[in-house]
């Protein structure tokens, strides 16, 4: 797997998070409850952050 493929796959996995809008009143759901909760991915030696303030890729 090449770096670009890994990045695309991690972004796809990040689809389980909803977009959080700063300044929006009230609570916002972090998790997209339509997706299975077991899809958290861990890859040893890789650090990747997903900004939930941006829409899914």
Protein Blocks (a to p, Z undefined) as FASTA:
>chain_A
ZZklmmmmmmmmmmmpccddehiacjddfbackbcfklcccdehiacdddfkbccZZ
